[in-house]
């Protein structure tokens, strides 16, 4: 056997071993239940969030609101006159995300942003009459969502509490 054919046989054997080991590693990876997509809590939460947003989209189009704008309105309907920082804390959003959202809502006539006289860095958010009036149109949304979810009130409350508990643990 020549040196060339010996090297060729070695390369073929080496490639076969590498291919076999790669195939076995891929098989082991696929056999690990911790690495299966459907076993990932993060994916279940992510895909559920997408589905929930998709559910809200046609309901909110009637109000000319996006889902993030709806969340802002929910907070302001609970307590009007918050500072941007308080609103951000309540929605878990930073000012870089919240400011453009609030500017669009102000342009739409739903709220007013008012700088504090004593400190111009502080901005208060107040609903306009149009923003307050939108609340009566939004009252049907929770019922539509509840119907679409097809679960009981105790189940819905339990899911909500579990998600809030998990969020609290993740943010601790």
C-alpha positions as CSV (number, residue, x, y, z in Angstrom):
1,X,0.0,0.0,0.0
2,X,1.4,3.4,-1.0
3,X,1.6,6.4,1.4
4,X,-1.1,8.1,-0.7
5,X,-3.6,5.3,-0.5
6,X,-2.8,4.9,3.2
7,X,-3.5,8.6,3.8
8,X,-6.7,8.3,1.7
9,X,-7.9,5.3,3.7
10,X,-7.1,7.2,6.9
11,X,-9.1,10.3,5.7
12,X,-12.1,8.2,4.7
13,X,-12.0,6.4,8.1
14,X,-11.6,9.7,9.9
15,X,-14.6,11.2,8.0
16,X,-16.7,8.2,8.7
17,X,-16.0,8.4,12.4
18,X,-16.6,12.2,12.5
19,X,-19.9,11.7,10.6
20,X,-20.9,8.9,12.9
21,X,-20.1,10.9,16.0
22,X,-21.9,14.0,14.6
23,X,-25.0,11.8,13.9
24,X,-24.9,10.4,17.4
25,X,-24.5,13.8,18.9
26,X,-27.5,15.1,16.9
27,X,-29.5,12.0,18.0
28,X,-28.6,12.6,21.6
29,X,-29.6,16.2,21.3
30,X,-32.9,15.2,19.9
31,X,-33.4,12.7,22.6
32,X,-32.9,15.3,25.4
33,X,-36.4,16.3,26.4
34,X,-35.1,19.5,28.0
35,X,-34.1,20.7,24.5
36,X,-37.4,20.0,22.8
37,X,-39.3,23.1,21.7
38,X,-42.6,22.0,23.0
39,X,-41.1,21.5,26.5
40,X,-39.9,25.1,26.7
41,X,-41.9,27.3,29.1
42,X,-40.5,30.4,27.3
43,X,-41.9,29.2,23.9
44,X,-45.3,28.4,25.5
45,X,-45.4,31.9,26.9
46,X,-44.1,33.5,23.7
47,X,-46.5,31.7,21.4
48,X,-49.4,32.3,23.8
49,X,-48.6,36.0,23.9
50,X,-48.6,36.1,20.1
51,X,-52.0,34.3,20.0
52,X,-53.4,36.7,22.6
53,X,-52.3,39.8,20.7
54,X,-53.8,38.3,17.6
55,X,-57.1,37.8,19.4
56,X,-57.1,41.5,20.6
57,X,-56.2,42.9,17.2
58,X,-59.7,43.0,15.6
59,X,-61.3,44.1,18.8
60,X,-58.9,47.0,19.2
61,X,-59.1,48.0,15.5
62,X,-62.7,49.2,16.3
63,X,-61.1,51.6,18.8
64,X,-58.2,52.6,16.6
65,X,-55.8,51.3,19.2
66,X,-52.8,49.0,19.1
67,X,-52.4,46.5,21.9
68,X,-49.7,48.6,23.7
69,X,-51.9,51.6,23.4
70,X,-54.8,49.6,24.9
71,X,-52.6,48.7,27.9
72,X,-51.8,52.4,28.4
73,X,-55.5,53.3,28.3
74,X,-56.3,50.5,30.8
75,X,-53.8,52.0,33.3
76,X,-55.0,55.6,32.7
77,X,-58.7,54.5,33.0
78,X,-57.7,53.1,36.5
79,X,-55.8,56.2,37.5
80,X,-55.5,59.3,35.3
81,X,-52.7,61.8,35.7
82,X,-49.8,59.5,36.2
83,X,-46.2,60.5,35.5
84,X,-44.5,58.8,32.6
85,X,-42.2,57.0,35.0
86,X,-45.2,55.6,37.0
87,X,-46.9,54.5,33.8
88,X,-43.7,52.8,32.7
89,X,-43.4,51.0,36.1
90,X,-46.9,49.8,35.8
91,X,-46.5,48.5,32.3
92,X,-42.9,47.3,32.7
93,X,-41.8,49.6,29.9
94,X,-38.8,52.0,29.7
95,X,-39.2,55.6,28.7
96,X,-37.5,54.9,25.3
97,X,-40.4,52.5,24.4
98,X,-43.1,54.5,26.1
99,X,-42.4,58.0,24.9
100,X,-43.0,57.4,21.1
101,X,-46.1,55.4,22.0
102,X,-47.5,58.3,24.1
103,X,-46.6,60.8,21.4
104,X,-48.7,58.9,18.9
105,X,-51.6,58.7,21.4
106,X,-51.3,62.4,22.0
107,X,-51.4,63.1,18.3
108,X,-54.5,60.9,18.1
109,X,-56.1,63.1,20.7
110,X,-56.4,60.5,23.4
111,X,-54.1,62.0,26.0
112,X,-52.1,65.1,26.9
113,X,-48.5,65.1,28.1
114,X,-47.9,67.9,30.5
115,X,-44.4,68.8,31.9
116,X,-44.2,69.6,35.6
117,X,-43.6,73.2,36.3
118,X,-41.1,72.5,39.1
119,X,-39.1,69.9,37.1
120,X,-39.5,69.7,33.3
121,X,-38.0,66.2,33.3
122,X,-41.3,65.0,34.9
123,X,-44.1,64.5,32.5
124,X,-47.7,63.9,33.6
125,X,-50.1,62.0,31.4
126,X,-53.8,63.0,31.4
127,X,-56.6,61.6,29.4
128,X,-58.5,63.9,27.1
129,X,-62.3,63.8,26.8
130,X,-61.9,61.5,23.8
131,X,-59.6,59.2,25.8
132,X,-62.1,59.0,28.6
133,X,-64.9,58.4,26.2
134,X,-63.2,55.5,24.6
135,X,-63.6,53.6,27.9
136,X,-67.3,52.9,27.3
137,X,-66.5,51.5,23.8
138,X,-63.9,49.2,25.4
139,X,-66.2,47.6,27.9
140,X,-67.1,44.7,25.6
141,X,-63.5,43.7,25.0
142,X,-62.9,41.6,28.2
143,X,-66.1,39.7,27.6
144,X,-65.1,38.9,24.0
145,X,-61.7,37.7,25.2
146,X,-63.2,35.6,28.0
147,X,-65.5,33.9,25.5
148,X,-62.6,33.2,23.1
149,X,-60.5,31.7,25.9
150,X,-63.1,29.1,26.7
151,X,-62.2,28.7,30.3
152,X,-63.9,29.2,33.6
153,X,-63.5,32.4,35.7
154,X,-61.6,30.5,38.5
155,X,-59.3,29.0,35.8
156,X,-58.7,32.4,34.3
157,X,-58.0,33.9,37.7
158,X,-55.6,31.1,38.5
159,X,-53.7,31.4,35.2
160,X,-53.4,35.2,35.8
161,X,-52.1,34.7,39.3
162,X,-49.6,32.1,38.2
163,X,-48.3,34.4,35.5
164,X,-48.0,37.3,37.9
165,X,-46.2,35.1,40.4
166,X,-43.8,33.9,37.7
167,X,-43.2,37.5,36.5
168,X,-42.4,38.5,40.1
169,X,-39.9,35.7,40.4
170,X,-38.2,36.5,37.1
171,X,-37.9,40.2,38.0
172,X,-36.6,39.6,41.6
